[in-house]
Amino acid sequence: MRSDVTFPSNGLKLAGHLYTPDAPASGCRPAIVVGHPGSGVKEQAAGLYARRLAERGFVALAFDAAYQGASEGEPRGLEDPGQRVEDLKAAVSFLSTREEVDAGRIGALGICASGGYALAATATDHRIRAVGTVSAVDISRQFRLGADGTQDPDVLQNMLAEAAAARTAEARGEDVQRFPLFPTTEAEARRAGPHVHEGWDYYCTPRAEHPRSARTLTWTSVDRIASFDAFHAVGLIAPRPLLMITGREAVTSWMSVEALQKADAPKELHWIEGAVHNDLYDKDTYVTPAIDRLAEFFGAHLEP
């Protein structure tokens, strides 16, 4: 069963979908907060994972980040890592008040950029008893180093120059300055490389496009992102368990490897053979084994 819910985060009202198992329970259930990818919304990958986890007996909450989707916040399309981490903690607070949830058995799951945010939130919020990620990305590393880790440093410096100019323009009363996240055509997406095309194919086609999914970000997101580090405090997660799931063919898989190297046990890197980054968003061939491992992981570590 899915219910529309709202909850506060730093004074903003966030919109969520709360998924609960259909089968009756004899007591309170374990619960999982599910964060969406960068530019995504709760109706896409996060909602799919939340629904599938509810089918396995968990209460699961997928929600739109502040400034995005159906949640409050201006300017629209702002990607603020600090706020995104706070949103996850606010979602834990919300679940902690629900009568169907055991407040001592709450986990977090982050997909793509929320994989990085979930690590940062878990590091400093002991209410999160176990954390999992799928196709995890530290958004700062992606902006600084590129999806494959080989980006020319001048790319970020040029973006920071644009961000600075945007702040000045907005201070003079001009409209919010934005930049596109995706090419406009498939041909342009293919020319930009496999990872760009993967994202375009998911977000910009009938496969998964959604009217509230972000197609642009504000330029003022860039300097916020550049100084963030999702992996900085990953060592604080232990002794709570960490599971990171990534595709064997994903160009972003190096970030999951790096995060695991910085983490202390108990920790696990689980590979999904044949999958690229976006395959784990919605393709059942790859999502089902990911859900199987996540359900096993959270089931073991969110026991009464």
Backbone torsions as a table, in degrees:
resi	resn	phi	psi	omega
1	MET	NA	139.1	179.4
2	ARG	-117.4	132.6	178.3
3	SER	-123.0	142.5	173.5
4	ASP	-80.9	129.6	-179.0
5	VAL	-135.5	161.3	172.0
6	THR	-135.0	154.8	177.4
7	PHE	-158.1	156.3	-175.7
8	PRO	-87.4	149.0	173.2
9	SER	-146.0	111.2	-178.5
10	ASN	52.3	40.6	177.2
11	GLY	82.3	0.0	177.9
12	LEU	-106.5	143.7	179.2
13	LYS	-89.8	119.0	178.9
14	LEU	-97.3	144.5	179.3
15	ALA	-101.1	132.7	-179.0
16	GLY	-137.2	165.0	169.6
17	HIS	-116.3	121.2	179.0
18	LEU	-100.5	119.6	-179.9
19	TYR	-103.0	129.3	178.7
20	THR	-126.6	145.8	-180.0
21	PRO	-62.2	147.3	178.1
22	ASP	-73.1	-33.1	-176.8
23	ALA	-70.8	141.0	178.3
24	PRO	-65.1	151.7	-180.0
25	ALA	-116.2	148.1	178.4
26	SER	-83.7	-10.7	179.9
27	GLY	-164.4	-163.8	179.5
28	CYS	-69.5	149.8	-176.4
29	ARG	-106.1	158.2	167.8
30	PRO	-70.1	154.9	-175.6
31	ALA	-137.0	154.2	-177.8
32	ILE	-135.1	128.1	170.9
33	VAL	-85.4	132.3	-177.8
34	VAL	-120.3	117.3	179.4
35	GLY	-96.0	142.5	-176.2
36	HIS	-87.5	160.7	176.3
37	PRO	-63.5	164.2	172.3
38	GLY	-59.1	132.5	-176.7
39	SER	77.6	-8.3	-177.4
40	GLY	-82.1	177.4	174.8
41	VAL	-137.1	168.3	-174.4
42	LYS	-64.3	-19.8	-179.7
43	GLU	-79.9	-5.8	-177.4
44	GLN	-102.7	-128.3	-172.2
45	ALA	-58.3	-42.0	-178.0
46	ALA	-61.2	-41.8	178.7
47	GLY	-67.1	-36.7	177.9
48	LEU	-62.4	-47.7	-179.8
49	TYR	-66.3	-39.4	178.9
50	ALA	-62.3	-44.1	179.6
51	ARG	-63.8	-43.9	-178.7
52	ARG	-66.1	-34.7	177.2
53	LEU	-71.8	-33.6	175.2
54	ALA	-64.0	-35.4	176.7
55	GLU	-63.9	-20.8	178.8
56	ARG	-95.7	5.4	173.4
57	GLY	106.6	3.1	179.7
58	PHE	-98.7	147.6	161.9
59	VAL	-78.4	131.7	-175.5
60	ALA	-135.0	134.6	-177.7
61	LEU	-117.6	116.0	170.0
62	ALA	-105.0	139.8	-175.3
63	PHE	-147.9	159.3	175.5
64	ASP	-88.4	134.5	177.3
65	ALA	-63.5	156.2	174.0
66	ALA	-56.5	143.9	-179.7
67	TYR	75.6	3.3	-174.4
68	GLN	-137.7	162.8	176.7
69	GLY	56.5	-133.7	-179.9
70	ALA	-95.5	6.6	179.3
71	SER	-85.3	161.0	-179.5
72	GLU	-76.2	165.5	174.3
73	GLY	131.0	130.8	175.3
74	GLU	-124.4	141.5	3.1
75	PRO	-77.7	153.1	177.7
76	ARG	-67.4	142.6	178.4
77	GLY	83.2	11.8	174.5
78	LEU	-75.2	130.5	174.5
79	GLU	-110.0	102.8	-176.8
80	ASP	-116.2	104.0	-176.5
81	PRO	-54.9	-40.2	178.8
82	GLY	-60.7	-42.3	178.0
83	GLN	-68.1	-38.5	-179.6
84	ARG	-62.9	-38.2	176.2
85	VAL	-66.0	-43.2	178.6
86	GLU	-62.7	-36.9	178.4
87	ASP	-59.3	-41.8	179.2
88	LEU	-64.6	-41.2	178.1
89	LYS	-66.5	-37.5	176.9
90	ALA	-64.6	-36.3	177.2
91	ALA	-65.3	-37.8	175.1
92	VAL	-63.2	-42.2	177.6
93	SER	-59.2	-43.5	179.3
94	PHE	-61.3	-48.4	180.0
95	LEU	-62.0	-33.6	-178.5
96	SER	-63.4	-21.6	-179.0
97	THR	-93.7	-6.6	-176.0
98	ARG	-80.3	134.7	-175.9
99	GLU	-68.7	-23.0	-179.3
100	GLU	-85.7	-2.8	-175.1
101	VAL	-109.7	137.4	170.2
102	ASP	-84.3	109.5	-174.5
103	ALA	-62.8	-17.9	177.7
104	GLY	-90.3	6.1	-175.9
105	ARG	-134.7	58.0	-178.9
106	ILE	-113.9	131.7	176.7
107	GLY	-119.4	172.7	178.4
108	ALA	-130.4	142.2	175.4
109	LEU	-130.5	125.0	177.9
110	GLY	-118.2	136.4	179.6
111	ILE	-112.0	130.4	179.8
112	CYS	56.9	-122.1	-178.2
113	ALA	-58.4	-34.9	177.9
114	SER	-68.9	-17.5	171.7
115	GLY	-61.7	-45.2	175.4
116	GLY	-66.0	-44.7	-179.9
117	TYR	-62.2	-37.5	-179.9
118	ALA	-64.7	-36.8	176.6
119	LEU	-63.9	-44.5	-179.3
120	ALA	-65.5	-40.0	179.3
121	ALA	-66.8	-44.1	-178.1
122	THR	-65.1	-36.1	-177.1
123	ALA	-55.3	-34.3	-174.2
124	THR	-118.0	7.3	178.5
125	ASP	-125.1	101.0	-175.5
126	HIS	-72.3	-6.3	175.0
127	ARG	-70.1	-22.2	177.2
128	ILE	-83.6	110.6	-170.6
129	ARG	-89.2	-16.5	177.7
130	ALA	-159.1	146.6	-177.3
131	VAL	-133.6	136.5	175.7
132	GLY	-126.2	154.4	176.0
133	THR	-134.6	154.9	175.0
134	VAL	-131.6	125.0	-178.1
135	SER	50.5	46.9	-173.0
136	ALA	-62.2	140.3	176.1
137	VAL	-136.4	134.6	164.1
138	ASP	-88.3	111.8	-172.7
139	ILE	-60.2	-29.9	177.7
140	SER	-67.2	-44.1	177.5
141	ARG	-62.0	-37.3	180.0
142	GLN	-65.7	-40.5	178.6
143	PHE	-71.5	-37.0	-176.4
144	ARG	-80.4	-39.2	-169.9
145	LEU	-116.4	-10.6	-176.6
146	GLY	87.1	162.4	-177.7
147	ALA	-58.9	-32.7	-178.3
148	ASP	-99.0	0.8	177.3
149	GLY	82.3	9.8	-174.9
150	THR	-119.0	15.1	-174.7
151	GLN	-67.6	142.4	174.8
152	ASP	-62.7	129.8	179.9
153	PRO	-56.9	-25.3	-179.9
154	ASP	-63.7	-24.6	180.0
155	VAL	-60.9	-48.7	179.2
156	LEU	-66.4	-40.7	180.0
157	GLN	-60.1	-39.5	177.4
158	ASN	-66.3	-38.3	177.7
159	MET	-66.7	-38.1	177.6
160	LEU	-65.5	-34.9	175.8
161	ALA	-64.1	-41.6	177.1
162	GLU	-64.7	-38.9	179.2
163	ALA	-64.2	-41.7	178.2
164	ALA	-63.0	-43.6	178.3
165	ALA	-63.2	-37.1	178.8
166	ALA	-64.7	-40.4	178.2
167	ARG	-62.0	-41.5	178.4
168	THR	-65.0	-44.2	179.6
169	ALA	-61.1	-43.2	-179.8
170	GLU	-67.8	-33.3	176.7
171	ALA	-65.2	-26.9	177.8
172	ARG	-84.7	1.4	176.2
173	GLY	99.1	5.7	178.2
174	GLU	-76.0	164.6	179.5
175	ASP	-63.8	161.3	176.6
176	VAL	-57.7	131.6	-177.9
177	GLN	-90.7	134.4	-174.0
178	ARG	-134.5	160.9	174.4
179	PHE	-133.0	148.4	-177.4
180	PRO	-75.0	147.2	177.7
181	LEU	-93.3	-23.7	-173.1
182	PHE	-133.9	150.0	171.5
183	PRO	-61.9	162.1	-177.4
184	THR	-84.9	-22.9	-177.6
185	THR	-130.6	161.2	178.0
186	GLU	-64.4	-38.3	-179.7
187	ALA	-60.8	-42.7	178.0
188	GLU	-65.0	-39.6	179.7
189	ALA	-63.4	-41.7	179.3
190	ARG	-65.6	-38.4	179.7
191	ARG	-66.3	-28.0	-178.2
192	ALA	-78.0	-9.1	176.9
193	GLY	116.3	163.1	-174.9
194	PRO	-59.3	-41.1	-176.4
195	HIS	-67.4	-41.1	177.7
196	VAL	-63.4	-42.2	179.9
197	HIS	-65.4	-38.2	177.0
198	GLU	-57.3	-46.6	179.7
199	GLY	-65.5	-42.6	178.6
200	TRP	-60.8	-42.5	-177.7
201	ASP	-64.6	-31.7	179.1
202	TYR	-80.1	-50.1	-170.0
203	TYR	-87.5	-21.1	-169.6
204	CYS	-117.2	15.0	177.8
205	THR	-132.2	169.0	178.4
206	PRO	-57.5	-14.3	177.8
207	ARG	-51.8	-45.9	-176.4
208	ALA	-154.1	6.4	-175.5
209	GLU	-60.1	147.6	-179.1
210	HIS	-142.8	139.5	-175.2
211	PRO	-62.6	-22.0	180.0
212	ARG	-98.9	-2.9	176.2
213	SER	-71.5	135.0	-172.7
214	ALA	-69.0	131.7	171.7
215	ARG	-103.9	-12.6	177.7
216	THR	-137.3	158.9	168.4
217	LEU	-121.7	157.2	174.3
218	THR	-74.3	146.4	177.0
219	TRP	-62.6	-27.8	179.6
220	THR	-72.0	-5.5	171.2
221	SER	-70.8	-30.4	-167.0
222	VAL	-65.0	-45.9	-177.4
223	ASP	-73.5	-24.4	172.3
224	ARG	-67.2	-43.4	-178.7
225	ILE	-67.4	-41.7	-171.0
226	ALA	-61.0	-32.1	-176.0
227	SER	-97.1	3.2	179.4
228	PHE	-86.1	154.4	175.0
229	ASP	-144.8	103.8	-176.0
230	ALA	-66.3	-22.7	-174.3
231	PHE	-99.2	0.2	-173.6
232	HIS	-57.2	-42.0	-173.9
233	ALA	-111.0	19.6	-175.1
234	VAL	-61.2	-24.1	177.7
235	GLY	-66.1	-15.7	178.9
236	LEU	-81.7	-8.6	-177.2
237	ILE	-69.6	-45.6	-179.4
238	ALA	-59.8	146.6	11.4
239	PRO	-87.1	10.1	174.0
240	ARG	-71.0	144.8	-171.4
241	PRO	-80.3	150.1	-179.6
242	LEU	-128.9	130.5	174.6
243	LEU	-125.6	126.1	177.4
244	MET	-120.7	125.1	-178.5
245	ILE	-112.8	131.5	179.4
246	THR	-147.6	157.7	178.9
247	GLY	-78.9	139.3	179.8
248	ARG	-59.9	-31.0	-178.2
249	GLU	-99.7	6.9	-176.6
250	ALA	-73.7	129.0	179.3
251	VAL	-66.5	-20.2	-179.3
252	THR	-90.6	1.0	-172.0
253	SER	-62.2	-25.0	179.7
254	TRP	-59.4	-26.9	-179.8
255	MET	-72.2	-37.6	174.6
256	SER	-64.2	-40.4	178.4
257	VAL	-61.4	-45.6	-179.0
258	GLU	-63.4	-43.9	179.6
259	ALA	-60.8	-43.3	179.2
260	LEU	-63.3	-35.7	178.9
261	GLN	-64.9	-31.1	-179.7
262	LYS	-84.1	-18.7	-175.9
263	ALA	-85.5	157.6	173.5
264	ASP	-101.7	159.0	179.1
265	ALA	-67.4	151.7	6.9
266	PRO	-82.1	134.1	-178.2
267	LYS	-152.5	153.6	-179.5
268	GLU	-150.7	137.2	170.6
269	LEU	-107.6	119.1	-177.1
270	HIS	-112.8	119.9	-177.9
271	TRP	-91.7	139.0	170.7
272	ILE	-105.9	109.7	-173.4
273	GLU	-64.0	136.4	174.5
274	GLY	83.0	-7.6	-172.9
275	ALA	-90.5	137.2	167.0
276	VAL	-92.7	177.5	-172.3
277	HIS	-52.1	-56.7	-173.9
278	ASN	-77.9	-13.9	176.1
279	ASP	-57.7	-33.4	-176.9
280	LEU	-78.3	-1.3	176.5
281	TYR	-77.8	-36.6	-169.4
282	ASP	-155.9	-9.2	-176.1
283	LYS	-83.3	118.6	-170.4
284	ASP	-59.0	-33.2	179.0
285	THR	-54.6	-33.6	-177.1
286	TYR	-104.4	-32.5	-178.9
287	VAL	-67.2	-41.7	-176.4
288	THR	-60.3	-47.8	176.5
289	PRO	-64.8	-30.1	175.9
290	ALA	-66.4	-44.1	178.4
291	ILE	-63.3	-41.6	178.6
292	ASP	-56.3	-46.8	-177.9
293	ARG	-70.4	-39.2	178.8
294	LEU	-63.7	-43.4	179.9
295	ALA	-63.2	-40.0	177.4
296	GLU	-64.9	-44.1	-178.7
297	PHE	-63.6	-54.4	-177.6
298	PHE	-67.7	-34.7	177.5
299	GLY	-60.9	-38.0	-179.4
300	ALA	-74.2	-36.7	-170.8
301	HIS	-101.5	-5.7	174.1
302	LEU	-112.7	34.8	177.0
303	GLU	-68.8	157.4	177.2
304	PRO	-57.7	NA	NA
